[in-house]
């Protein structure tokens, strides 16, 4: 496969260029090495272009490899005076680069594989063009631009005629276990041909035609979302006796703001036992399934979801469900194992971006898995009038008993203009700082029906490879709320989203920003109110 050929070509180019520098002045050898270098670079470019990487990943890989080609031979030439050191360094460098590049190629292949979905209607093949002209997910899958809700009773053949007339690609958008519970089984993904992609006039023409001919009830852009955590410097450690032995507790300043020592004390004395282990689904960049402070409470559903290049998903997972009282790392609201567990549904690429359709599919997947809480630390600007697919997905999740928790966004604007923060039926989360003030970046939530606040500045949590870092963002505030609701559902499995929000609001603490942040969650008071019921 070409995706594994380009690392080999890069290694050959590095070898040729390094030896060229070493044998500089020996005309016969350098002439042969120039030819080898030219051929290997050409092979590298051809194999990279044919690797199936997306445009963004392609450019990142190319820039990274060009830096290696410029840097490594330049450094090695300083050792040319000592033959043994030069060739040992060259061999060691090539082995390290070969390992790294092969690993990157494997990860890219896994990323492309996990993005494959079911073929379009009328075809059972796994990839390529289907018999009815739609495009199955697989090699060369387009970056689908539009979501179309086909009118009831309209056959795929009618859509196919329009697709042929305009050269469109299309396929069924979503898959779910209970299509009778939602209209999302009537949604299709539509994509304009390459030269027309992004042509708003052509898109409007096709949209109008779909509506005029009665083929579609609804059309919306398949909007792109992106995560953007802010790496942060931790405040001074705060020492407090929480009665558990996790060594990094002093870095969790937010535990003081939320009085987590009271939560742990209350749960220790509570004679009522948790009735279930509640499942939190983190829809994000993946989770490092083998992390030392997560693996005891991690449930794997697909191997492709159990890795995280971007760190974001693993960081959120630690906030929501790090294993407490295990002598390792940090802690979460659950005082020990048995209360909550966490799973990953990878809806964002290794570059932190994704389309609305993949997030909607992730919500459906989480609901079908039986998730108690679905945590979405992602989003982007969008009009509330364009969120029908999101709203249908959240309604599907609520019918399955899941509570959907969503980040407000990090642009210091009104979250009513951000999706899925503005979607009906979710609980939206703003971020506060170490003093309980609105975080400078946090969107405001005063115009949303169900919103609360949680700490989101310099939050210390898990990152891949048994590491830990501090990030800031409403992305970090969201899993605090998701983890608390999961703890609530471990005691009351039939807790609804509306009940959960009512308790969070009634037991929360006012912040200086008032309605602009919503009330700051107070887990101990929340659990007392829940268990009094």
N, C-alpha and C positions, 0 to 999 in steps of 0.2 A: 504494500500500500504506500502511496506517495507521501503520506504524512510521516512515515518512518524513513523515507529515502532522503528527505532534506537534512536531517541531522547528520547522516553519513556524508553527504556532499559538503556540509559545513566543516566537518572534521578534516576532510580531504583538502579543502581550501586553506584551513588553518595550518595544516602540515606543509603544504606547498609554499605558502607565504613565509612561514617561519624558517624553512630550509633555504629559501631564496635569500633572506637576510643573512643567514649563516654563511652561505657559499658565495656571497657577493664578490664579484671580481673573477670568478671562474666561469667564463663565457658559456662553455658547453653545458655545464650543469644548470646554470641559471636560465639558459634558453629553454631547456627541457622543463624546468620548474615553472617558467612563465606559461608555457603551454598547458601544463597540468593545472595551474591556478585558473587560467581562463576557462578551461573545460569544467573544472569543479564548480566555479562560480555560476556558469551557465546552467549546469545540472542543478545546483542549489535553487536558483531562481525558478526554473521550470517545475521542480518538485514542490517548492513552496506554493507556487500559484495553483498547482493541481492537488494540493493537500486537502482541500475542502474547508479550510479555515475561513471564518467570516472576515469581512473587510476590516473590522476593528482589531481582531486578533491577528490578522495577517500583517498589519502595519506594526503592531507592537512587537511581533516576532522578528520582523525584518530589521527594525531599528536596533533591537537587542543584539541580534547576530552581527550586524555591521559594527557595532561597538566592540564586540568580541574580536572581530577580524582586525580592527584597528589597534586595539589595546594589547592583545596577547603577544603578537610577533614583536611589537615595539618594546615590550618588557623583556622578552627572551633574548633580544639582541645584546643586552648588557652582559649576558653570560657566555657570549661566543668565544671569549678568551680562554675559557676552561671547557674543553670538549665534554667531559663527564657531567659536569653540572648542567651544561646546556641541554644535552640529550635526556638526562634524567628529568629535568624541569619540563622539557617538551613532552615527554611521555606522560608524566604525571598530569600535566595540564590537559592533554588530549583525553585521558581517561576520565577526568573530572567533568570536562565539557561534554563528552559522549554520554556519561551517566545523566547529567542535568538535562541535556537536550532530549534524550530518549524519554526521560520522565515527563518533560513538558509535552512531548508528542503523545504519550499515553494519556495524559490528562486531557489534552485537546480531543483525542479520540473518544474518551469517556464522555466528555461534554457533548460532542455531536451525537453520540449514541443515546444519551439520556433525553435529548430533545426530540427524538423520534416519537411520533404518536401514531394513532391508528390511521390506516389508509382512508382515502376519501370514499364516499358512498359508491358502491358498484364495483369495488375492486378488493381483492384479498391479498394483493402483492404487498411487499414490505417497503419498496422504494421505487422511485421513478414515476413516470407518467402512468396514470390509470387509464383503463379502457374508455371511460366516459370523459376523459380530457382533464379531469381534476388532477391535482398534484399531491401525491402521497408524501408524507413527511419522510425525509431520508436525505440522500445525497442531493445537494443543490436546493434544499428547501428554501422558498422565498421568505423574506421577513414580512409576514402577512400584515397588510395595511388596514384592513377594514373588517369589522364584525357586522354581519347581516342577519337579522331575525326574519327568516322566511315566513311568509303568510301561511296560515293554517290551510292545508289542502293542496298547496303548491307542490308539484313533484320536482325532484332534482333535474328531470329532463328540461323543464322550463328554464331553470337556472343555467343549464348547460348550453342552451341555444344562445343566451345572452353572452355567456363566457366565450363561445366560439366567435361571435360577432365582434367582440372587443379584444379578443386574445387574452382573456383573463385566466388566472389560475384560481382554483377554489377547492375547498374540502370542508368536511364536517368539522365544526369547531371544538365540540366538547364531548366528553364521555363520562357517564356517571352510572351508578348502580340502580338508581331509582328515577328514571326519566319521567315517570308519571307525577313526580313531585315538583317539576319545574318546566319552564318553557325553553331552557337552555339547550335541549336536544334539537331545537329548531334553528339553532344558530350555525352559520357558516362563516369561514374565513375566506376573504376575497383579496386578491392581489393584482395590481395593474402590471402589465408587462414592463420589462426593464427600462425601456426608453420613456415610459409614461409614469413610472413610479414617482410619487410626490407631486404629480400634476394636479393641482387642486381643481382646475376647470374641468378636466376630464373626469375626475372623481365626482364632482357635482353633477355632471351630465349623466354618469352611470347611476348615481344615487337617485336622481330624479326619475330616470327611466324605470328603475326597480319599483319605486313607489307608484308611479303613474300606471304601470301595467299590473299593479296589484301583486307583485311577486314578493315584496318585503313589507313588513310592518315597521321596521326600525333599522337604521344604519348608523354606526358610529365608528370613529377612528379606533384602531387597535393601538391605544396609546402606549408610549414607552415610559417606563419608570426607571429610576436609578437610586441606589443607596449612596450616602455620603457621610460616613461617620467622621468625626473630628478627633484625631488623636490628641490626648490631653495630658497635662501634668497633674499628678495627684496632689491633693492638699496634705497637710501634715497628718501623720497617723493618729488615730483616736483610740485610746485603749479603754476597753470596757469588758467586763466579765459577762459573756453571753451564755456560759454554761456548756459550751461546745468547744471542740479542740482544733478547729481549722486554723492553720497558722497565719493566714492572710486576712483575718477578720479586721485587724486594725486599719486596713486600707479601705474598708467598706464604710466610708463616712455616711453614706445614705442610710445605713442601719440606725444611726442615732436620730436622724431626722424623722424616721418612721417608727421609732421606739420598738425595734425588733427584740430587744431584751425582754420587753413586756409580752410580746407574742410568744416567745419560747417558754417563758415562765407560765403563761396561761395554758399552753398546750400540754406542758408537763403535768399540771394539776388536773387537767380535764379528764373526767372519768369516761367520757364517751370516746370510743375508738373510731378512726376513719373507716368508712364503709367501702372504699374502693381506692385503687391507685389511679388518679386522674391523668389523662394523657394530654400533653401540650404539643401541638404541631407547630414548629417554627418554619414558616415559609420564607426562604431566604437564599443565601449563596451555598447552602449545604452546612453540615456540621461534622467536625472531626469526631467520628464515632469512638475512637480509641483514646480520647483525652482522659487523663488520669482522674479528673474531677467530674466527669460526665458519664463514663462508661457503665457505672453501676445502675444508672437511671436512664440509659439510652435504649430505645427500641428501634431497630433497623427495619425499614420496609423495602428499601431498594439499595443495593450496593453503591449505585451512582450518586445517591444522596449523602453517603457517609464520608464525604471528603469536603474540604472547604479551603480553597485557595485564597479567597478574599478576606477571611477572618471574621467577617461580619456576622454570619449565622452562628458560628461557634461562640462568639462573644455574647450574643443574645441568649443562646441556650444556657450559658453559665449563670446569667442573671436570673433566668426563670427557674432553673432546675439543677444547679450545681449540687453535688452530694454534700450534705451538711454532716458535721460531726464524724468525719472519716480521717481526720489527721492530715488532710491534704488540701492545699489551696484555699478556696473561698467557701461560702455557704449561700444557700437560698432561703426562702421563707419556710420551706418544709424542714423541720428540725432533724429529720433522719430519713432513711429510705422507707418506702412503703406508702408515701403520700402521693407523690407525683412521679411521672416519667416523661421523657421528652423524645420526640421523633423529628426527623428532618424531611421536608419536601422542598427540593431544590427548584425554585422558580426563577432565579436570577443566574446570569452567566458568571463565569470567573472574572468578568470585568465589572460586575455589579449592576448590570442592566438587564432589563427584561420587558416583555410585552404584556399588556393587560390580559390577553387571552391565556397566557401561561399562568398568570396569577389566579385568574378565575378557575382554570382547570385545577390548580393547586388547592383552592378552597374546596372544590368538589371532591377531590381526592382525599383531603383531610377529613371531610365529613363522612365519606364512605369508609374510612379507616376506623371511625368511631372516636375521633378526637373530641375531647371535652372542651378544649380551648384552642383556638387558632390564632396565632400571633403573627402580625404583619408589620414588620419594621421597615416599611418601604412606601413609596408613593410619588406623586408628582402633580403639577398643576393640571387642573381639569375643571370643566363646567359640571355642576351637579346635574344638569339636564342631559348629560351624556353617559350616565352611569347605569343604564338598565341592566347590562350583563353583570356588573358587580352586585347590584341589588338582588338580582335573581339568584346569584351564587350565595350571597349572605342569607337570603331567605331559605335556600336549600339547606345550608349548614344549621340554621336555627331549628328547622324541622327535624334535623337529625340529632338535636340536643347539644350542638356546639355553640360556644360563645366566641364571637370574633372581636379581637382587640387590635387596634390599628394606630400607628404613629401619626401625630398631627402634622409633621413636616418641619423642616429646619430653615425656612426662609423669612422668619419674623413677619409673616403675613397672616391673613385670616384663613383658617383651615377650611372654610366653606368652599374655597376655590381649589381644593386639593383632593385627589382621589388616591386610595379608597377612604381617606379620612372623612369625607363628606357623605359617605354612603349610608343610607338608612339602615338601621339595625345593628351597626357596630358600636363599640365603645372606643372613643378616640382619646388618645393620651398626649397631653402636653408635657413639657419638661421644666423642672425648676432647678435652681442652683443650690449651693451649700447653705445658703441663708433662707431658702424657701421662696426666693424671688423667681419670677419668670426668667428662664434662661434666655440670654440675649438673642439666640438663634430661633427659639421655639415659635412656631405658628400659634396663633390664638384660637380659642375654641368657643367663644361666647355665643356664636350663632349655630352651634351644633346641639342636638337634643340630648346626647349622652356623652359627656366628656369628663375626664378626671385628670389629675396631675400626678407625676411621680418624679423622683430625682433623675436627672439626665446629663449632669455635668461631671466629667472626670470619674466615670464609673469603671471600676476595676473588675475585670472578668476574664474568663477563659479565652484563649486563642489557640489555633492548631499547634500540635507538637508539644503538648503539655506545657504551654507557655501561658502568660497572663499579661494583659495590657489595660490601660485606661483609655476609653473613648468617651466622647460627648455626642449627644444627639437625642431627639425624641425616639430614635431607634433603641436607645438604652432604657428610656423610661417605660416603653411599651412592655417589654418582658417582665418588668417588675409587676405590672398590673396583671399580665397573663399568669404569672406564677402565683399571685395571690388568689385569683379566681379559680385556678386549678386546686389550690389548697382548700378553698371553699367547697368545690365540687367533690373533693375527696370525702367530705363529711356529708354533703347533701348532693348526691349525684343528679337529681332532677332539677337542680337550680337553673332557672332561666336567665337569659341575658337581661331582661328587664328587672328581675328580682336582684340580680347581682349588682346592677348599676344603682338601684335604689339603696342597697346597703352600703355600697362604696360612697355614695353621696352623703347619706345620713351620718356616717361615721367618719367622714373625711374632715380635714382641717382647712379652714380658709387660708388663702395665701394673700400677700399684699396686692397681687394683681386681680384678685376676685374672680369674676366670671371669665376673664380673659385666659385663665389657666384651668378653671375648674378647681374643685377641692382636692387637696393633697391626700392621697390614700394613707390610712392609719391601720395597718394589718391587725393589731391586737384588738382594737375597738371593733373592727369589721368582724373578726371571728367571734367575739363575744355576742354581737348582735345576731349573727347567723345561728349560733348554737342556742341562743335563748328561744329561737323559734321552734 
